[in-house]
Every structure is written in structure tokens, then in C-alpha cells.
Amino acid sequence: MIKISDLRTREVVNVQDGRKLGVIKDLDLDVEKGRINALVLPGPNRFINIFTRREDIVVPWERIVKIGRDVILVEVNPYTEIHRINE
């Protein structure tokens, strides 16, 4: 069993390009079906400005390859499959 608090401390890495995507900020839950739809990660902050919004990175649950002790491996095409949503 893995706790959500344990998941939030693990780095998420894309196996396609080896890029670190960050740590889990939130989870997209389907409460009616009782399952996790996606991981939500903080997107890159290009400009430090309190008036700009940061876009989050959403990684679908189906794209998780392995949840390890220290890292979560995902397989996503960085150009077509990483969806961004506004905060």
C-alpha cells in the first residue's frame, strides 16, 4: 500500500527523454469510480511574477510505467502527450 503523502515526495521522470518532470502537486480523482485519472505536476515557471499563472502538467494514470521507492517513471511524448492546464 502506498500513501498519497509518500507519492508526493517522489520525483516523476519521463522515460522517453529522461527529463525530470517534478513532484506530484495534486491528483485528478474520479470519485464515482474510485480511481485516479491523472497526476498533476507543477509546470515550469518561466517568469517570476505574482500576476502570471503557472500551467500545470497533467500525466494520465495509464502512462505510469513504474512506481519505485524514490521515483515514478512515466512514458509520455513530451511534445504531444503532456497536457497543460491553467491553475
Backbone torsions as a table, in degrees:
resi	resn	phi	psi	omega
1	MET	NA	138.9	179.2
2	ILE	-120.9	132.8	176.9
3	LYS	-86.5	151.2	177.3
4	ILE	-60.2	-37.8	179.3
5	SER	-62.5	-31.5	176.4
6	ASP	-71.8	-38.7	178.9
7	LEU	-62.5	-37.1	-175.4
8	ARG	-68.1	-14.1	179.7
9	THR	-94.3	-4.6	-176.7
10	ARG	-95.9	136.8	177.6
11	GLU	-72.2	139.2	176.4
12	VAL	-100.1	124.8	-176.0
13	VAL	-123.9	134.4	177.3
14	ASN	-85.9	120.1	-178.1
15	VAL	-73.0	-17.6	-179.6
16	GLN	-69.6	-38.1	-178.2
17	ASP	-128.5	1.5	177.9
18	GLY	75.0	6.8	-176.2
19	ARG	-77.7	136.7	173.6
20	LYS	-79.1	123.5	-178.7
21	LEU	-92.2	-17.2	179.7
22	GLY	121.3	-167.4	178.2
23	VAL	-106.9	159.8	-176.8
24	ILE	-68.2	127.8	176.6
25	LYS	-95.1	-37.7	-175.1
26	ASP	-158.9	171.2	175.6
27	LEU	-123.9	141.5	173.0
28	ASP	-93.6	110.5	-174.7
29	LEU	-105.8	143.9	169.5
30	ASP	-105.4	97.2	-174.6
31	VAL	-70.8	-26.7	178.9
32	GLU	-69.6	-38.2	179.9
33	LYS	-95.3	-10.4	178.0
34	GLY	69.0	44.3	-179.5
35	ARG	-144.0	164.7	178.1
36	ILE	-92.6	127.6	178.1
37	ASN	-87.3	-38.8	-173.9
38	ALA	-162.2	159.9	170.8
39	LEU	-94.8	140.3	177.0
40	VAL	-114.7	123.3	-178.1
41	LEU	-117.5	148.5	175.8
42	PRO	-68.5	133.6	178.6
43	GLY	-78.8	171.7	179.5
44	PRO	-66.4	140.9	178.3
45	ASN	-101.6	99.4	-174.5
46	ARG	-70.3	-40.3	-178.6
47	PHE	-127.1	136.2	177.6
48	ILE	-87.0	102.0	-176.9
49	ASN	-152.6	129.2	-177.2
50	ILE	-72.0	-12.2	-178.0
51	PHE	-95.2	-7.2	179.8
52	THR	-98.3	151.4	177.0
53	ARG	-95.5	143.9	175.6
54	ARG	-93.5	137.1	176.8
55	GLU	-89.5	134.3	177.9
56	ASP	-89.1	153.1	176.3
57	ILE	-100.1	129.0	-180.0
58	VAL	-112.5	120.2	179.4
59	VAL	-111.6	115.3	179.7
60	PRO	-59.0	143.2	-178.1
61	TRP	-56.7	-34.5	-178.5
62	GLU	-65.0	-17.8	-177.4
63	ARG	-90.6	3.2	176.2
64	ILE	-77.8	126.0	179.5
65	VAL	-90.3	-46.0	-174.8
66	LYS	-157.0	137.1	171.4
67	ILE	-106.2	108.2	-177.8
68	GLY	-98.6	-175.4	-178.1
69	ARG	-66.7	-38.2	-176.2
70	ASP	-118.2	-11.4	-171.8
71	VAL	-146.4	153.4	173.8
72	ILE	-115.3	119.9	180.0
73	LEU	-95.0	130.0	177.4
74	VAL	-125.4	156.2	178.6
75	GLU	-124.0	100.0	179.5
76	VAL	-135.7	145.0	173.4
77	ASN	-76.3	117.8	-173.5
78	PRO	-62.9	-18.3	-176.8
79	TYR	-98.2	-23.4	-176.0
80	THR	-121.7	-22.7	-172.5
81	GLU	-108.3	-12.0	178.1
82	ILE	-86.7	109.2	-178.3
83	HIS	-89.9	140.9	179.1
84	ARG	-115.3	139.5	176.4
85	ILE	-127.0	151.3	176.6
86	ASN	-78.8	144.5	179.6
87	GLU	-72.5	NA	NA
